[in-house]
Every structure is written in structure tokens, then in C-alpha cells.
């Protein structure tokens, strides 16, 4: 009975939407005049190959929404901006507001909906600090690029991409990762260093740009005489910048539904440059349904994260590991070493790749050792306090750090226990390994390589531009976070304490990369932070201490107010 009622209610709702839609927007027109539209058949090539027997130059004008991108909806991209640009609770409020507006957005036309979503996502955001277009959005956008359109429009000819979305969102990924020659898109207006949420009109964009130069002199050249510039278009959703298609394009290709069903996503190997670094907390594609599920999960996820933290802190590994598995935290240990697991765990220097701040905890649990210490650099004080194993900070001074690491190793003449080192110096979410710092090779201890792989479904537990104080909370709020710990064959180091230097570090990196199927790189922590935040990744101790002092004052004020 409930199923019949729900089905009838949905049919009634769809009928209301179809009756109201003509009142709020008119059907979108074709991107160009009717006499130059070509339908793509489902079994033919997307665009004709350039004629190599002539001197004609082919320029493609491609619409991003519905053309280059396979998904017809732009809602996930604006939702990602809303969640990440606000920061913390402000981002959640923006996301919730945008989600509540989703039914109204469905009634609006494509272009009007984009302007409303831009208003909600951008209003009040600092212009100087907005880096989501280059740090967070590229991964989500690249997953939606059509391989067929990319091959026809970008790979073999000059390409000009046209988009109704803000230029701040689409230009970095189009130019850097797809190699697009020019981007025509509106900018978001700003005042006093803050975005207003209002976008430029099509006419303002066309007056700001020299379209003759952008297209490449298409209006002056003749088409089809063998020595001019041929301009073809790939249509998409919406009526924005339709004048470009009408004025410059000889033919406009519009995909049929059968052709769109055959499209496949672009493989990462075909990007103009590999996507190695990306930032942001959101680990899923924030469609309306997925975002609604996230907001429904938050009231349960926050207490669950506190419970998982208590289990980590209060119980030994023999009890906490199976209990955490019952709470949804999956872990697996793989012994690829020729030695028995007990012999591999007997080493004192564990070198692993860096996936999140709990890497040393999983190494400690996998080896069954509670005497391990973790070398850290930029984690928050709260993470250090919550850590169930000893941690110590590195200073980036080679002699000081070597002495501190040596003191925590159980070596002849030294005290302490084992040591877990992440020589990459920072986390990397994609299947790449950064350069391994050779400092651990100077400790004179045999190295036990450990390959780590992690997977999250809702939130990333790391950030480059956000608040690291919230890293443990976001990581433990995931419904089913998973970790795989793989113990590899140990690497012997010379007994004179001289170490193996960069050669040994590269060998350890190679073994871990082969075990995980990752790609080795020579990139460093500095390269990551320059790409994502625009700084070199150094920790401002004065700012960190000021934040800690502010939190202490806040807690004291609350205690005094409660006492009074």
C-alpha cells in the first residue's frame, strides 16, 4: 500500500512540475541557426577529421555543460564550492541552503539556475583566498569529461571552450589539465575583496574579450576554399553565448540521446598533465541525493566519531581493532615479506607512505607494538593529544631531527622504542608517491617498508588549506573508512651508521610503489602546497600558538560562566 501511494505521489509531483515549467522558463533554443546544425549519429565519429590535404585550420568552439561534460547537471560543482568555500560550519550552511533550493532550481531554466547557484555559493567569499578552481574542482570535473568529445575537440585542433559557469570554476581545469586554448566564461563580480555572487552577462563578457583573437580570425577567413579557418561548434545545454555559435561556426554538432549513452569518461592517462594533488574535505560527487544523505548522516556521524576516538584511546589494540571493525572501520594486514609477521614486526624502523594522520596507528596495530613513536610535522595539538602512541615534532632542521629520531630508536647505546617515519612529509590522495627524504637512511637501522592504502567514502581526513584541527573528526566521521597495511621485505642498511643516502630512499620508494601499483614522482611537500595553497607549506608557529591561546581563553570563559 505504501509503495502504491509513493508511486502515485511521485507521478502527481512530476505532473505539477511539467505544468509549472513553461511558466518560469521557455525551452532552450538551439545553439545556432537551424541550417547549420548536424546531429551526431550514435555509430559515427564525433567530428570529421581535419582534411590534411588542404591548408585549412580547424577551430572547435565547444560548450562545456552538456558538451564536454557528460552530466547534464551543474548542481554538484556548485554544491562543492558551497561546501568548501564557506569553511567549516559556514560551508555546511551554504550547502544546506543550496540543497533546500534544489526543487526550485529544477523549475528554473539552465541559465537562470546557474546564476542562482552562483549567488548562493560565492556571495561573501573572499576573492583572494578562492583557490577551489585549481585545488578542489578539477578532480570532480575531470571525472565527467567525455573521452569522445575530448578526442574530437581538444586533441586534434584548436579548441575554445564556452561555459555559463563562472570562469573561476572552469578555467583552471580546462587550461591546465585539458590543454584548452581559450575559455569564454563570465566572471563573478567582487567588491571590497569579497565576491557578490553576481555574474557578468553574455554581452559584458563578449565586450571584455577580443573574440576575433579568441577564435583566431574566423570571421575574416573563408570556409571551404582550402586556405582559410574552418570553425565548427559542439553544442550543449543552455542558451548562454549562443551568438558565438551563430556568428562564427560553419556547423554545430549536437549529440543525440543514443550518442550520449555511448560516451565514456576520459582516462587519466590522457590528461594534459596528471592530477596528483587536490584539496577539500568532500570525497564524493555531491549530487542532490548524495548531499541529502550526507546531511542525514552528520547527526549520527559526529557521535560515532567520538565513540571511535574513545575506543582508540581507552582500549588496547587487541580489543579496539575488532571493536572498531564492528563500528565500521575496516582494516586488513598483508604480509608480503619473506619473513614471518612476528619477525617483520620485530624491526624498529618502519618507513611507510603517507595517506592520513592515522598511518602510524595502523602500523602499530598491524605489528602489535605499542612502543612505537611517530615523527610528525604539521598536525594539530589536538591530534597529538588524542594519539594513543607517542609523537614528536620535526623541526625541518636536519641535525636536530636526526638526533630526535635516533633517540626514539631502540639501538645499541640508545633508548626508546620503535619509530614510524613517513618520508614523503605530507599526504597524497592520488596513486602517486612523492619523493622520499633520505633522512631515515642516516639512522643506521634496518628499514621495514610498509605500504599503506586507504579509502574513504564521504570525507577526506586531510587538508592543505583548511583547519588541520578537524582532521581526526572528518576522518572518523566516514561511514566505512578502510585501511590496508602491507609489510614488505626489509631493507638492510650498512652497520657503520653511514646509511645508504638517496639511493636507499629511492629503493624503499620503489618497493612501496610496486606493491601498491602507484607511480613514483620527485615532487615534494613544497610542490604540493605551492599547487594547492600558494605557499611553501611552512608552519607559522606564532599563528598556531595564537590559535591555541585563543581556544584556551574561550574554554576558560565558558568554565567561569558556567561556575557563575
C-alpha positions as CSV (number, residue, x, y, z in Angstrom):
1,X,0.0,0.0,0.0
2,X,2.8,2.4,0.9
3,X,4.6,1.6,-2.4
4,X,1.4,2.4,-4.4
5,X,0.9,5.6,-2.5
6,X,4.5,6.7,-3.1
7,X,4.3,6.0,-6.8
8,X,1.1,7.9,-7.1
9,X,2.6,10.9,-5.2
10,X,5.7,11.0,-7.4
11,X,3.5,10.9,-10.6
12,X,1.4,13.7,-9.2
13,X,4.5,15.7,-8.4
14,X,6.0,15.2,-11.9
15,X,2.8,16.3,-13.4
16,X,2.8,19.5,-11.4
17,X,6.4,20.2,-12.4
18,X,5.7,19.7,-16.1
19,X,2.7,22.1,-15.8
20,X,4.7,24.8,-14.0
21,X,7.9,24.7,-16.0
22,X,6.5,26.6,-19.1
23,X,5.5,29.4,-16.7
24,X,9.0,30.0,-15.4
25,X,11.2,29.4,-18.4
26,X,11.0,28.8,-22.1
27,X,12.5,25.8,-23.8
28,X,16.2,26.3,-24.6
29,X,16.9,27.2,-28.2
30,X,19.4,25.5,-30.4
31,X,22.9,26.9,-30.0
32,X,23.0,28.2,-33.6
33,X,20.8,28.7,-36.6
34,X,18.8,25.7,-37.8
35,X,20.6,25.4,-41.1
36,X,24.0,24.6,-39.7
37,X,23.0,22.0,-37.0
38,X,24.3,18.5,-37.5
39,X,23.1,15.6,-35.4
40,X,25.6,13.1,-34.2
41,X,24.6,9.6,-35.1
42,X,25.3,7.0,-32.5
43,X,27.6,4.9,-34.6
44,X,29.7,7.5,-36.4
45,X,32.7,9.6,-35.5
46,X,32.0,12.6,-33.3
47,X,33.5,15.2,-35.6
48,X,35.1,14.8,-39.1
49,X,38.8,14.6,-39.0
50,X,40.7,17.6,-40.4
51,X,41.5,17.4,-44.1
52,X,45.3,17.1,-44.2
53,X,45.3,17.8,-48.0
54,X,44.4,21.4,-47.5
55,X,45.9,24.3,-45.6
56,X,42.7,24.9,-43.6
57,X,42.9,25.3,-39.9
58,X,40.1,23.8,-37.8
59,X,38.9,25.6,-34.6
60,X,36.4,24.0,-32.4
61,X,34.0,26.0,-30.2
62,X,32.8,23.6,-27.5
63,X,30.1,24.1,-24.9
64,X,31.2,22.8,-21.5
65,X,27.8,22.0,-20.0
66,X,26.2,19.1,-21.9
67,X,29.0,19.1,-24.5
68,X,32.4,18.5,-23.0
69,X,30.9,17.3,-19.7
70,X,28.7,14.2,-19.9
71,X,26.4,15.1,-16.9
72,X,23.6,17.5,-17.8
73,X,23.5,18.9,-14.3
74,X,25.9,21.5,-12.9
75,X,24.5,21.2,-9.4
76,X,27.3,19.0,-8.0
77,X,30.0,21.6,-8.9
78,X,28.2,24.5,-7.2
79,X,27.5,22.3,-4.2
80,X,31.2,21.5,-3.9
81,X,32.0,25.2,-4.0
82,X,29.3,25.9,-1.4
83,X,30.6,23.2,1.0
84,X,34.3,24.1,0.6
85,X,34.4,27.8,0.2
86,X,32.5,28.6,3.4
87,X,34.9,26.7,5.6
88,X,33.6,24.6,8.5
89,X,30.1,25.3,9.7
90,X,29.7,28.2,7.2
91,X,30.2,25.7,4.3
92,X,27.6,23.3,5.7
93,X,25.1,26.2,6.0
94,X,25.7,27.2,2.4
95,X,25.4,23.6,1.3
96,X,22.2,23.2,3.2
97,X,20.7,26.3,1.7
98,X,21.6,25.2,-1.8
99,X,20.1,21.8,-1.2
100,X,16.8,23.4,0.0
101,X,16.7,25.4,-3.2
102,X,17.1,22.3,-5.4
103,X,13.4,21.8,-6.1
104,X,13.1,25.5,-7.2
105,X,16.2,25.1,-9.3
106,X,14.6,22.3,-11.2
107,X,11.8,24.6,-12.2
108,X,14.2,27.3,-13.5
109,X,15.9,27.2,-16.8
110,X,19.5,26.0,-17.0
111,X,21.0,29.5,-17.3
112,X,18.8,31.0,-14.5
113,X,19.6,28.1,-12.2
114,X,23.4,28.7,-12.7
115,X,23.0,32.3,-11.7
116,X,21.1,31.4,-8.5
117,X,23.6,28.7,-7.6
118,X,26.5,31.1,-8.1
119,X,24.8,33.6,-5.8
120,X,24.5,31.1,-3.0
121,X,27.9,29.5,-3.5
122,X,30.0,32.7,-4.0
123,X,28.3,35.5,-2.0
124,X,30.6,36.7,0.8
125,X,33.6,34.5,-0.2
126,X,37.0,36.2,-0.1
127,X,38.3,36.7,-3.7
128,X,42.0,36.5,-2.8
129,X,41.6,33.2,-0.9
130,X,39.5,31.4,-3.5
131,X,41.6,28.6,-5.0
132,X,38.9,25.9,-5.4
133,X,39.1,26.2,-9.2
134,X,42.6,24.9,-9.2
135,X,42.8,22.8,-6.0
136,X,39.4,21.1,-5.5
137,X,37.2,21.3,-8.6
138,X,39.5,19.8,-11.2
139,X,39.1,16.2,-9.9
140,X,35.3,16.4,-9.9
141,X,35.2,18.0,-13.4
142,X,37.8,15.7,-14.9
143,X,35.8,12.6,-13.9
144,X,32.9,13.9,-16.0
145,X,34.8,14.8,-19.2
146,X,33.7,12.8,-22.3
147,X,36.5,11.0,-24.0
148,X,34.8,11.2,-27.4
149,X,34.4,15.0,-27.2
150,X,37.9,15.5,-25.9
151,X,39.4,13.4,-28.7
152,X,37.5,15.3,-31.4
153,X,37.5,18.9,-30.0
154,X,40.7,19.2,-28.0
155,X,43.3,16.7,-29.0
156,X,43.5,17.4,-32.8
157,X,42.6,21.0,-33.2
158,X,42.5,24.5,-31.6
159,X,39.7,24.5,-29.0
160,X,37.7,27.3,-27.5
161,X,35.5,26.3,-24.6
162,X,32.4,28.2,-23.8
163,X,30.7,27.9,-20.4
164,X,27.8,29.5,-18.5
165,X,29.5,28.7,-15.2
166,X,31.9,31.2,-13.5
167,X,35.3,31.5,-15.1
168,X,36.8,31.0,-11.6
169,X,35.4,27.5,-11.6
170,X,36.2,26.1,-15.0
171,X,39.2,27.9,-16.5
172,X,42.0,26.2,-14.3
173,X,40.9,22.7,-15.1
174,X,40.3,23.4,-18.8
175,X,43.7,25.1,-19.4
176,X,45.9,23.1,-17.1
177,X,44.5,19.5,-17.4
178,X,42.9,19.5,-20.8
179,X,45.1,22.0,-22.7
180,X,42.3,24.1,-24.0
181,X,43.5,27.2,-25.9
182,X,40.9,29.7,-24.7
183,X,38.0,29.9,-22.3
184,X,34.9,32.2,-22.6
185,X,33.0,32.3,-19.3
186,X,31.5,35.0,-17.1
187,X,33.3,36.3,-14.0
188,X,31.8,36.7,-10.6
189,X,31.6,40.4,-9.5
190,X,33.5,41.4,-6.4
191,X,33.5,44.4,-4.1
192,X,36.0,45.1,-1.3
193,X,37.8,41.9,-1.8
194,X,34.6,39.7,-1.5
195,X,32.5,38.1,-4.1
196,X,29.0,39.5,-4.5
197,X,27.6,36.3,-6.2
198,X,26.5,38.3,-9.3
199,X,27.8,37.1,-12.7
200,X,28.6,39.1,-15.8
201,X,26.1,39.0,-18.6
202,X,27.0,37.4,-22.0
203,X,27.3,40.9,-23.6
204,X,29.7,42.1,-20.9
205,X,31.9,39.0,-21.4
206,X,32.0,39.4,-25.2
207,X,32.9,43.1,-24.9
208,X,35.6,42.3,-22.5
209,X,37.2,39.7,-24.8
210,X,38.5,40.2,-28.3
211,X,36.6,37.4,-29.9
212,X,38.4,37.7,-33.2
213,X,41.6,36.9,-31.4
214,X,40.0,34.2,-29.3
215,X,38.5,32.4,-32.3
216,X,41.5,33.0,-34.4
217,X,40.2,35.4,-37.1
218,X,37.3,33.1,-38.1
219,X,35.1,36.0,-39.3
220,X,37.7,37.2,-41.7
221,X,38.6,33.9,-43.2
222,X,36.6,32.0,-45.8
223,X,35.5,28.5,-45.0
224,X,35.8,25.7,-47.5
225,X,38.2,27.3,-50.0
226,X,41.2,25.3,-48.9
227,X,43.2,28.1,-47.3
228,X,41.0,29.5,-44.6
229,X,40.0,28.7,-41.0
230,X,37.1,26.3,-40.5
231,X,35.2,26.8,-37.3
232,X,32.8,24.1,-36.1
233,X,30.8,24.0,-32.8
234,X,29.8,21.4,-30.3
235,X,26.5,22.4,-28.7
236,X,25.4,21.8,-25.2
237,X,22.9,22.9,-22.6
238,X,21.5,26.4,-22.2
239,X,21.3,29.5,-24.3
240,X,24.4,31.3,-23.0
241,X,26.8,32.6,-25.6
242,X,24.6,31.3,-28.4
243,X,25.7,34.3,-30.5
244,X,29.2,32.8,-30.7
245,X,27.9,29.7,-32.4
246,X,25.6,31.7,-34.7
247,X,28.3,34.2,-35.8
248,X,31.5,32.1,-36.1
249,X,30.6,28.4,-36.6
250,X,30.0,26.9,-40.0
251,X,28.5,23.8,-38.5
252,X,27.3,23.0,-35.0
253,X,27.2,19.4,-33.9
254,X,24.6,18.4,-31.3
255,X,24.7,15.0,-29.7
256,X,21.7,12.7,-29.9
257,X,20.5,10.7,-26.9
258,X,21.7,7.5,-28.4
259,X,25.2,9.0,-28.9
260,X,25.4,10.4,-25.4
261,X,24.6,6.9,-23.9
262,X,27.7,5.6,-25.7
263,X,30.1,8.2,-24.2
264,X,32.7,7.2,-21.7
265,X,34.7,9.2,-19.3
266,X,38.2,10.4,-20.1
267,X,41.1,8.2,-18.8
268,X,43.5,9.9,-16.5
269,X,46.5,9.0,-18.8
270,X,45.1,11.3,-21.5
271,X,45.1,14.4,-19.3
272,X,47.5,17.2,-20.4
273,X,49.2,16.8,-17.0
274,X,48.5,14.2,-14.3
275,X,46.2,15.1,-11.4
276,X,48.4,14.5,-8.4
277,X,47.3,17.0,-5.8
278,X,43.8,18.1,-4.9
279,X,42.3,19.5,-1.7
280,X,38.9,19.7,0.0
281,X,37.0,17.7,2.5
282,X,34.3,16.3,0.3
283,X,35.2,12.8,-1.0
284,X,32.0,12.1,-3.0
285,X,30.3,13.6,-6.0
286,X,27.8,16.0,-4.3
287,X,24.7,15.3,-6.2
288,X,21.4,16.3,-4.6
289,X,20.7,12.8,-3.4
290,X,24.3,12.2,-2.1
291,X,24.3,15.6,-0.3
292,X,21.0,14.8,1.3
293,X,22.5,11.5,2.5
294,X,25.5,13.4,3.9
295,X,23.3,15.8,5.9
296,X,21.2,12.9,7.2
297,X,24.4,11.1,8.2
298,X,26.0,14.0,10.1
299,X,23.9,13.7,13.3
300,X,25.0,10.1,13.5
301,X,28.5,10.5,12.2
302,X,29.6,13.1,14.9
303,X,28.8,10.8,17.9
304,X,30.2,7.8,16.1
305,X,33.5,9.7,15.6
306,X,33.6,10.5,19.3
307,X,32.9,6.8,20.1
308,X,35.6,5.6,17.8
309,X,38.1,8.1,19.3
310,X,37.3,6.8,22.8
311,X,37.9,3.2,21.7
312,X,41.2,4.3,20.2
313,X,42.3,6.0,23.4
314,X,41.0,3.8,26.1
315,X,41.3,0.2,24.9
316,X,44.3,-1.9,23.9
317,X,44.8,-2.9,20.3
318,X,43.7,-6.5,20.9
319,X,40.3,-5.2,21.9
320,X,40.0,-1.9,19.9
321,X,40.7,-3.4,16.5
322,X,37.8,-5.9,16.4
323,X,35.5,-3.4,18.2
324,X,36.4,-0.7,15.6
325,X,35.7,-3.2,12.8
326,X,32.2,-3.6,14.3
327,X,31.9,0.2,14.3
328,X,32.6,0.3,10.5
329,X,36.4,0.9,10.4
330,X,37.7,-1.9,8.2
331,X,41.4,-2.8,8.2
332,X,43.5,-5.6,6.6
333,X,47.1,-6.7,7.1
334,X,49.0,-8.3,4.3
335,X,52.4,-9.8,4.9
336,X,54.4,-9.7,1.6
337,X,57.6,-10.2,3.4
338,X,59.6,-13.4,3.2
339,X,59.9,-13.2,7.0
340,X,57.1,-14.3,9.3
341,X,54.9,-11.5,10.5
342,X,56.4,-11.6,14.0
343,X,60.0,-11.2,12.6
344,X,58.9,-8.3,10.3
345,X,57.3,-6.6,13.3
346,X,60.5,-7.0,15.3
347,X,62.2,-4.3,13.3
348,X,62.4,-0.8,14.9
349,X,62.4,1.5,11.9
350,X,59.1,1.4,9.9
351,X,59.0,3.5,6.8
352,X,55.7,4.0,5.1
353,X,53.9,6.2,2.5
354,X,51.7,8.9,3.9
355,X,47.9,8.6,3.5
356,X,46.4,10.3,6.6
357,X,47.3,11.2,10.2
358,X,46.4,7.8,11.5
359,X,49.1,5.9,9.4
360,X,51.3,5.3,12.5
361,X,48.4,3.9,14.5
362,X,47.6,1.3,11.8
363,X,51.2,0.3,11.6
364,X,51.3,0.0,15.4
365,X,48.1,-2.1,15.4
366,X,49.2,-4.3,12.4
367,X,52.5,-5.1,14.2
368,X,51.0,-5.4,17.6
369,X,53.5,-3.0,19.1
370,X,52.6,-0.2,21.5
371,X,56.1,1.1,22.0
372,X,56.3,2.8,18.6
373,X,56.7,6.6,18.2
374,X,55.6,8.7,15.2
375,X,57.6,11.6,13.7
376,X,55.2,14.4,12.8
377,X,55.4,17.9,11.4
378,X,52.3,19.9,10.9
379,X,49.5,18.0,12.7
380,X,47.4,19.9,15.3
381,X,48.0,19.9,19.0
382,X,44.6,18.2,19.4
383,X,45.7,15.3,17.2
384,X,48.9,14.9,19.2
385,X,46.9,14.8,22.5
386,X,44.5,12.2,21.1
387,X,47.2,10.0,19.7
388,X,47.4,6.7,21.6
389,X,51.1,6.4,20.8
390,X,54.0,8.8,21.4
391,X,54.5,11.6,18.9
392,X,57.2,14.2,18.5
393,X,57.5,17.1,16.1
394,X,60.1,17.5,13.4
395,X,61.7,21.0,13.0
396,X,63.0,20.7,9.4
397,X,66.5,21.1,10.9
398,X,68.4,18.1,9.7
399,X,70.7,17.6,12.6
400,X,68.0,18.3,15.2
401,X,65.6,15.9,13.6
402,X,68.1,13.2,13.2
403,X,69.0,13.4,16.9
404,X,65.3,13.3,17.9
405,X,64.7,10.3,15.6
406,X,67.8,8.5,16.9
407,X,66.6,9.0,20.5
408,X,63.4,7.1,19.8
409,X,65.0,4.1,18.2
410,X,65.9,1.0,20.2
411,X,69.6,0.8,19.0
412,X,72.7,-0.3,20.8
413,X,73.7,2.5,23.1
414,X,70.3,4.3,22.7
415,X,67.0,4.2,24.4
416,X,63.4,4.3,23.5
417,X,61.3,2.0,21.2
418,X,60.4,1.7,17.6
419,X,59.9,4.5,15.1
420,X,57.4,5.1,12.3
421,X,58.5,7.6,9.6
422,X,56.6,9.0,6.6
423,X,59.5,10.3,4.5
424,X,57.1,12.0,2.0
425,X,56.5,14.7,4.5
426,X,52.8,15.2,3.5
427,X,49.8,13.2,2.4
428,X,48.9,12.4,-1.2
429,X,45.4,11.2,-2.0
430,X,46.0,10.0,-5.6
431,X,48.0,6.9,-6.5
432,X,51.3,8.7,-6.6
433,X,54.3,8.6,-4.3
434,X,56.2,11.8,-3.5
435,X,60.0,12.0,-3.1
436,X,61.3,10.2,0.0
437,X,63.5,12.2,2.2
438,X,66.7,10.3,2.8
439,X,67.0,11.3,6.5
440,X,65.8,8.0,7.7
441,X,68.7,6.3,6.0
442,X,71.2,8.1,8.3
443,X,69.8,6.4,11.4
444,X,71.8,3.2,10.9
445,X,68.8,0.8,11.4
446,X,67.5,-1.8,9.0
447,X,64.3,-0.5,7.3
448,X,61.0,-2.3,7.4
449,X,59.0,-0.8,4.4
450,X,55.2,-0.6,4.9
451,X,52.8,0.0,2.0
452,X,49.6,1.7,3.1
453,X,46.4,2.2,1.1
454,X,43.3,4.0,2.5
455,X,39.8,4.6,1.2
456,X,37.1,6.9,2.4
457,X,33.6,7.4,1.2
458,X,32.4,10.7,2.5
459,X,35.1,13.0,3.9
460,X,38.8,13.4,3.5
461,X,40.7,13.4,6.7
462,X,43.5,15.6,5.4
463,X,43.6,19.2,4.1
464,X,46.2,21.6,2.9
465,X,44.2,24.9,3.1
466,X,41.7,24.0,5.8
467,X,41.8,23.7,9.5
468,X,44.0,20.7,10.5
469,X,42.4,20.7,13.9
470,X,39.3,19.0,12.3
471,X,41.3,16.2,10.5
472,X,40.5,13.5,13.1
473,X,36.8,14.4,13.2
474,X,36.4,14.3,9.5
475,X,38.3,11.0,9.1
476,X,36.4,9.2,11.8
477,X,33.0,10.5,10.6
478,X,33.3,8.4,7.5
479,X,30.7,5.6,7.5
480,X,33.2,2.9,6.5
481,X,36.8,4.0,6.3
482,X,39.2,1.3,5.2
483,X,42.9,0.7,5.5
484,X,45.3,-1.9,4.0
485,X,48.7,-2.4,5.7
486,X,51.2,-4.4,3.7
487,X,54.5,-5.4,5.3
488,X,57.3,-5.8,2.7
489,X,60.7,-7.3,2.7
490,X,63.1,-5.4,5.0
491,X,66.0,-3.4,3.5
492,X,69.3,-3.8,5.2
493,X,71.5,-0.7,6.0
494,X,75.2,-0.6,6.5
495,X,76.1,-1.2,10.1
496,X,78.6,1.6,10.3
497,X,75.7,4.2,10.7
498,X,76.6,5.8,7.4
499,X,73.3,4.8,5.8
500,X,72.5,4.5,2.1
501,X,71.6,8.0,1.3
502,X,69.2,8.9,-1.6
503,X,69.8,5.5,-3.3
504,X,68.4,3.6,-0.3
505,X,65.5,6.1,-0.1
506,X,64.7,5.6,-3.7
507,X,64.8,1.8,-3.3
508,X,62.3,1.9,-0.5
509,X,60.1,4.2,-2.5
510,X,60.3,1.8,-5.5
511,X,59.3,-1.2,-3.4
512,X,56.3,0.5,-1.9
513,X,55.2,1.9,-5.3
514,X,55.4,-1.6,-6.8
515,X,53.4,-3.1,-4.0
516,X,50.6,-0.5,-4.3
517,X,50.7,0.0,-8.1
518,X,51.4,3.7,-7.6
519,X,53.5,6.0,-9.7
520,X,56.8,7.4,-8.3
521,X,57.4,11.1,-8.6
522,X,60.2,13.6,-7.5
523,X,57.6,16.1,-6.1
524,X,57.9,17.3,-2.5
525,X,55.8,18.8,0.2
526,X,56.7,22.2,-1.1
527,X,55.4,21.4,-4.6
528,X,52.1,20.2,-3.1
529,X,51.5,23.4,-1.0
530,X,52.5,25.7,-3.8
531,X,50.0,24.0,-6.1
532,X,47.1,24.0,-3.6
533,X,47.6,27.0,-1.3
534,X,50.2,29.2,-2.9
535,X,52.7,28.9,-0.1
536,X,55.6,26.6,0.6
537,X,53.8,24.6,3.4
538,X,55.8,26.0,6.3
539,X,54.0,26.1,9.7
540,X,53.6,29.5,11.2
541,X,54.3,28.7,14.9
542,X,53.2,32.2,16.1
543,X,49.9,31.9,14.4
544,X,49.5,28.3,15.7
545,X,50.3,29.4,19.3
546,X,47.8,32.3,18.9
547,X,45.1,29.9,17.9
548,X,45.8,27.6,20.8
549,X,45.8,30.6,23.3
550,X,42.5,31.7,21.8
551,X,41.0,28.3,22.4
552,X,42.3,28.2,26.0
553,X,40.8,31.6,26.7
554,X,37.5,30.5,25.2
555,X,37.3,27.4,27.3
556,X,38.2,29.3,30.5
557,X,35.5,31.9,29.8
558,X,32.9,29.1,29.4
559,X,34.0,27.5,32.6
560,X,33.8,30.8,34.5
561,X,30.4,31.5,33.0
562,X,29.1,28.0,34.0
563,X,30.5,28.4,37.5
564,X,28.8,31.8,38.0
